[in-house]
């Protein structure tokens, strides 16, 4: 059963390269790896045939085993705070951490989370998938619609479309038509493009806030012990110690008190000792989750910081634009074309172009970039200056940026 369930989860870890890229790697970590990890934890917790019953209780005579085990599972077990004592455990005065004689003045820790672990993990997997689901709906397949058919454009050598081993290879004429369509789509639908980018950035910020919320909710679920779980494990230097710090949160042996009426009508108290077999799995799950969520929080925070930095850099640094587009597209871009396109774009348009570049062959995107530059050049030049432009006159300029040891002017937008 467990092996079969894990086999079903394996395809979720595959990064399919035929699908268009519509988000960054950190986004994928949220809805692919994290969701898969949480679903695997759910299966692991529910695999009772490998770990036995969730709870086994030992009590004195008079109460059937199945009755007291059912009662203790649903009504919660507890441990005693003063019995988490390393010296008493080492001396043999206590049988297990947190287990010992109970007095009226003793502070107890009640453990009820184990009833809800599989449900909470499953709900968390849904929650981690939701930002991607919302983004996919809002994205609407626009990137796919534009780049579909251009994946094998670099193989175009004939003047007619071909089919090679089941793969459609477009002709040069088809590529030109597709590029013209993309160019017109970008120019005529700038507001829609900006909405596309706004939703992407919003979901990236949502991922960061969601990780913070999940850390808070797990901490509440574990009675405030989750935040300190990682440091407790890291500071547990001597693994031969009996008082494992995880025993406070995930005790392996707990106490339970069952009350019933005796033959004479008086209340009888039955003290039970319960073995929590599944807590050995719970402690591993939440320790892994602590480190993973910490990593995911740092990665998500850096991704948002990078997005904010991109917003401030895309208009101020030609070198930044050259590096960014060269990362996803081979070849060297004409710096004047880069300046013209960047000046003619808002950040949302620039981000959309960047993701187009990630989904197109470098040579094809460079051709599209040049066409966009030419289109924007026509829009920038007033009719009265058109003749001057044709004669090679320089456009009106403002500001300067550095590019490969040269100083290049920035084209002024049309007023």
Secondary structure by P-SEA (a helix, b strand, c coil): caaaaaaaacccccccccccccccaaaaaaccaaaaaaaaaaaaaaccccccccbbbbbcccccaaaaaaaaaaabbbbbcccccaaaaaaccccccccccccccbbbbbbcccccaaaaaaaaaaaaaaaaaaaaaaaccccccccccccccccccccbbbbcccbbbbcaaaaaaaaaaaaaaaaacaaaaaaaaaaaaaaaaaaaaaaaaaaaaaaaaacccccaaaaaaaaccccccccccccccccccbbbbbbbbcccccbbbbbbbbbccaaaaaaaaaaaaaaaaaaaaaaaaaaaaaaaaaaacccccaaaaaaaaaacccccccaaaaaaaaaaccaaaaaaaaaaaaaccaaaaaaaaaaaaaaaaaaaccccaaaaaaaccccccccccccccbbbbbbbccc
